Amino acid sequence: MRTTRPVSLPPESPCRAPVSPAQHGIRFTELAVPTGTAHHMPLSIRFTGDLDRAALAHACDTVVVRHPVLGSALREIDGEPWLVPADTVPRLVIEDLTEAPDNRRADLAAESLRRETLRPFDPETGPLVRFTLVDAGPGHRTLLVVAHHLAFDGGSKDILVRDLAAHYAAFGTGVEPDLPDLAESEDAERIAREAAEAERRVGLAEIRFATEEREPPAVILPGRRHTTTDGDTGGSVPIAVDDELRVALAATAELLGVSTFALLLGALHVQLWRYGNERTTVAIDLGTRTPHSRDRVGPYVNELPIHTTPSADPTFRAFVQALRADLRDLYPVRDVPLGRVVTGLTPRLALAPVSMSYRRRTSVPDFAGLPVSIDWTVFNHAARGDLHVQCLDDPNRLALHLHYASDAFGEGAATAIAGHYRTLLRAIVADPDARLSRLALQSADARERMVRDWNDTARETEPDTLPAQFTAQAARTPESIAVECGATRLTYARLDAAVDAVARRLRSAGIGRGDLVAVCARRTAALPAALLGVLRAGAAYLPLDPEYPSARLAMVLEDCAADALLTERDLLGRFPGHAEEALLIDGIEGLDGTDDLAGTAEIDPAGPDPVAAPPPTPGELAYALATSGSTGRPKGVEIEHRALGNLLASMRDVLACAADSVWLGLTSASFDISAVELYLPLITGGRLVLAEDAETRDGRALLRLIRGRRVTHVQATPSGWRMLLDAGFEEPAVCAVTGGEPLPVPLARELRRRARRLVNAYGPTETTVWSSTAEIDPDDEVTIGRPIANTRMYVLDRHLTPTPVGVAGDLYIGGDGLARGYRRLPAVTADRFGPDPYGPPGARLYRTGDLARYRDDGRIDFLGRDDHQVKILGHRVELGEIEGALLDHAGIAAAAVTVRGDGSDGAALVAYLVPRGAATPSAAELRVHLTATLPRALVPGVYVPLERLPLTPNGKLDRAALPAPPRLRAAEPDPDHEVDTPADTGPAAEITAIWREVLGLDDIRPDEDLFDLGGHSLTVTRIGARIRKRLGVDVPLHVFFETPTISGLTSAVSAMRSERRP
């Protein structure tokens, strides 16, 4: 039963009172942003003896009389806010639960307390406090006081409880309680002095906060969802502090010469820094009471931000002592609202996403001998910002709670953050002179789980290397089809003979163990025969793409020091200076029905077989692959047979490859992922369907190939999958493997709906293609999963310490997949490969340059690059290599290259140029210059001239300050959004609109080259698909390359339309 005791009304105040700056700020925030219950300030007093209800009611009444602000309302009068008496007086409300069933009383009491805590206030009508006594029987009587922040603060709780206790004890005695006098003073001199002093402090605050931003600084927090917090809902988790830790913290603070508050605040700053925030910000509550207001209830508190930049990694002792000094500097301006000195400050519940409050409590006052316990930390079920650390320090305990915005964090994430803070406090008291980077942030068990349990991938390795595995498979299924390419169909026996022919030819030329053979071949059945033949001869291969410029091919041959070149007759022109010594694969026995081996050397059939040698061992080199280099020259990554064998065995198990598997060979041999699709079917008895050169660029042709040859496994980059999906891919029998670029979530979900399985794979070239895989289920989030067999993956900070779950760090990889290193580049190898501090003795680690974070189930999220290496259309691109090539042009003085777009089908390379003279070279001229040395994927599509490149304060290029290209939209267009077509509905207008949609450009001239605008093969596919849909014309792909302008394409479309008319 709910009852309200009638009380005598206090005399109505004859005047109104002006609001304080703090009250004005609180109310302004409430009107500007949703605050929910964030301004509710509850506390509870539990009585375990015989409570005198009348005495308690009297105490509540007299406290409101003593502190009129509690019985006030805040109203606007003549355009100004004023405090006036509320429409009603606060009354003690009694919730009598004594008649409820015994087994229901506790739940009903908890619900009543929660309901009253959440019940909203109306400041315009008031009052600003509520008193509710929840009576669940003897020993279970709780007084809940809920006050609005307009009339209350943390210090007010102490004052209110003291006054309640005094008036409760004095009830019926006829003696007035001994409380401080609150009589108003009209001392004009004091008021003038305080006003002058306040203005002086404003001047000091203006200096201190001269560089403060209007918006709160962004903060990196583990587990934070991408959402905005609105203050409506919040959660709370305790930060456990036992007596041992409490005493140790107090002793450590004394040792360091700082307060407990400074130590706790310093620990929070360190935690934020360890999460990856280079400049940490925490908003703190500072008391503003003066001797005049010391015993008054009201919002005598001000929130101000305090920043630290611990980049030098000092000891905690040095760090917290510097923080103490900064707190002392902040103290003189503690009562100056930040909005007073920072114009245009955005209204918000907390000045920073992370805040802290600290209160030191004294002993509980005496309620006439009645046993009571006080909960000073009753949660108001709201959050200020993202996280708020509430600290209550009393003589017997240190109570810490982490309040969190529940729309931004789950309880698990908040609990983990609380655990990090507690672990950090323990590390500080254990060694306050430790460097900040060495202070433990996670428990030993959590660290062991990451380093050991999540890397428990040891599996028995394959005893045979790839050449031996293929030989064994060919012997098991000699008549099964091994390779199909165009009209060519090779059985395992015939492919084995071709491999043997290549190997004999190489051995007869003196090529064998320890040699490196450059292989440049078109996409025919001869390609796998050539590569396997090199391996059977005991040598390693260096794949070269026939599409590379001659200058780049020569550069790779020189830098990698290939011992021989194996190529085709019609490709010899790409290798000036190497034509005479090149070995040719034209006419290989077994591929064209002849026994003629190309080249001048012949094999004596009666002589000893030069290929009769044991297969290579796991530690020998299998291949070297040229990757983009930051110096402007490619680097040759050396992969051993052990690493290649481990990859194939792992992927065989992950992808369930067997004799009935049919793989589409789609990728260039110079792209490392080709090893999976080329070799996996050939060692498991499956079939390789090798797409021809023209087919690889045509989504519909690939789709016909997949359906016609009943392909079961397709591996492609997200860009390649986009092309296939646009062509109509919907194959419930296909296992889709994607990698080489980040996988966008919308693409993943669409692809998963259209395939039997979707496996997202991740790995740099230096760790042999794929190092981890993730099975992507419908509507699942995209991760890079977990490491494959015999592979270790760590997410580490800059000091090689494992980062906690949800905290970004550098991704390192160890295990059997690691490359030997970079060919003929020992210094670069030593820089990127180092010892594995968590692996077995002698183990190595590769620093990927990628950012990642762990999820709490051990899966890994890929977060992008930490340098300026990117992927475009599956190609790993070192921006420095492109910049170096631009600087080789005589007309360019400085250059910077960046990526605009989402990294999949919408990404574009943009070059920023500072000309050497008055005129900037044209885009066409620069494209010709770059294509002489760079693959087409590395040639920017957009060129932006600048007077100078923006620099950071330390003189480095400020890539973030490079302007957006004027012709690119700020955001990628929605693939399903179609730009309005101009009034002219002819082919030119429609084609122009399509180009604008696909290229993301606002204006395009009819004579502009598609590829000068950043177009590529996927662009062509998407434009062609939209022309087919809207204009009903199927434009052959070659037309785009022959006439890559709107005018040319319009003419072609018009001609095709005319041909169809009767």
QUIVEN-V11505 format. One record per backbone hydrogen bond with DSSP energy under -1.0 kcal/mol. NH is the residue of the N-H (numbers start at 1). CO is the residue of the C=O. If there is no record, write none. Layout:
nh->{NH NH}
co->{CO CO}
//
This chain:
nh->{3 5 17 24 25 26 27 28 29 30 31 32 33 38 40 41 43 44 45 46 47 48 51 56 57 58 59 60 61 62 63 64 65 66 67 70 71 72 73 74 75 77 80 82 83 84 86 87 93 94 95 96 97 100 104 105 108 109 110 111 112 113 114 115 116 117 118 119 125 126 128 130 132 133 134 135 136 140 141 142 143 144 145 146 147 148 149 151 159 160 161 162 163 164 165 166 167 168 169 170 173 179 191 192 193 194 195 196 197 198 199 200 201 202 203 204 205 206 207 208 209 210 212 224 225 227 235 237 239 246 247 248 249 250 251 252 253 254 255 256 258 263 264 265 266 267 268 269 270 271 272 273 274 275 276 277 280 282 283 284 285 286 288 296 300 301 302 304 306 308 313 316 317 319 320 321 322 323 324 325 326 327 328 329 330 331 333 334 336 340 341 342 345 346 355 356 357 359 361 370 373 375 386 387 388 389 390 391 392 393 394 399 401 402 403 404 405 408 409 414 415 416 417 418 419 420 421 422 423 424 425 426 427 428 429 430 431 434 436 438 447 448 449 450 451 452 453 454 455 456 457 469 470 471 472 473 474 475 476 477 480 482 483 484 485 488 490 492 493 495 496 497 498 499 500 501 502 503 504 505 506 507 508 510 511 515 517 518 519 520 524 527 529 530 531 532 533 534 535 536 537 538 539 540 541 542 544 548 553 554 555 556 557 558 559 560 562 563 564 566 567 571 572 574 575 578 582 583 585 588 591 592 607 612 613 620 622 623 624 625 627 632 635 637 638 639 641 642 644 645 646 647 648 649 650 651 652 653 654 655 657 661 663 664 665 666 671 674 675 676 678 679 680 686 687 688 689 690 691 696 698 702 703 704 705 706 707 708 709 711 712 713 714 716 721 722 723 724 725 726 727 728 729 731 734 735 736 737 738 748 749 750 751 752 753 756 757 759 760 761 762 767 768 770 771 772 773 774 776 780 784 786 788 790 791 792 794 796 797 800 803 806 807 809 810 811 812 813 814 816 818 819 820 823 825 829 830 831 832 833 834 836 843 845 846 847 848 851 852 853 855 858 860 861 863 866 870 872 875 877 879 881 882 883 884 885 886 887 889 892 893 894 896 898 900 908 910 911 912 913 914 916 926 927 928 929 930 931 933 934 938 939 941 942 944 946 952 955 958 959 961 962 968 969 977 990 991 992 993 994 995 996 997 998 999 1000 1008 1010 1013 1014 1015 1020 1021 1022 1023 1024 1025 1026 1027 1028 1029 1030 1031 1039 1042 1043 1045 1047 1049 1050 1051 1052 1053 1054 1055 1056 1057 1058 1059}
co->{94 92 83 20 21 22 23 24 25 26 27 28 29 35 37 147 145 375 143 373 141 371 49 52 53 54 55 56 57 58 59 60 61 62 63 67 68 69 84 123 82 80 77 75 17 73 71 125 131 3 133 1 135 97 101 101 104 105 106 107 108 109 110 111 112 113 114 115 122 122 70 146 144 93 142 95 140 137 47 134 45 132 43 130 41 128 39 148 155 156 157 158 159 160 161 162 163 164 165 166 170 177 187 188 189 190 191 192 193 194 195 196 197 198 199 200 201 202 203 204 205 207 209 221 408 225 404 402 400 242 243 244 245 246 247 248 249 250 251 252 253 259 260 261 262 263 264 265 266 267 268 269 270 271 273 272 308 306 354 304 356 302 300 293 298 299 286 284 282 280 310 434 432 315 316 317 318 319 320 321 322 323 324 325 326 327 330 331 333 337 338 338 342 214 387 283 389 391 393 367 46 44 353 353 403 355 401 357 399 359 397 392 390 237 388 235 386 405 405 410 411 412 413 414 415 416 417 418 419 420 421 422 423 424 425 426 427 431 314 435 443 444 445 446 447 448 448 449 452 453 455 465 466 467 468 469 470 471 472 473 477 490 490 688 488 485 483 480 478 491 492 493 494 495 496 497 498 499 500 501 502 503 504 507 506 512 540 564 542 566 522 524 525 526 527 528 529 530 531 532 533 535 534 515 622 517 519 545 549 550 551 552 553 554 555 556 557 516 516 518 583 568 569 571 572 575 578 565 567 585 588 588 604 609 611 617 639 639 541 637 635 629 627 625 821 623 620 618 640 641 642 643 644 645 646 647 648 649 650 651 652 658 687 713 689 664 668 671 672 673 674 675 676 681 661 482 663 484 665 692 695 698 699 700 701 702 703 704 705 706 662 662 735 737 717 718 719 720 721 722 723 725 724 754 731 712 757 714 759 744 745 746 747 748 749 734 734 736 774 738 772 764 765 768 762 762 786 760 758 777 860 773 771 457 788 814 812 810 801 797 795 854 804 852 796 850 794 846 792 790 815 766 638 636 822 825 826 827 828 829 845 843 840 834 813 832 811 864 809 861 859 855 785 853 851 849 877 875 872 870 868 878 878 879 880 881 882 883 886 889 914 914 912 910 908 900 898 942 896 944 894 891 922 923 924 925 926 927 930 930 935 936 909 909 911 913 956 952 950 957 958 959 965 1000 974 986 987 988 989 990 991 992 993 994 995 996 1005 1044 1009 1011 1010 1016 1017 1018 1019 1020 1021 1022 1023 1024 1025 1026 1027 1036 1038 1039 1043 1006 1045 1046 1047 1048 1049 1050 1051 1052 1053 1054 1055}
//
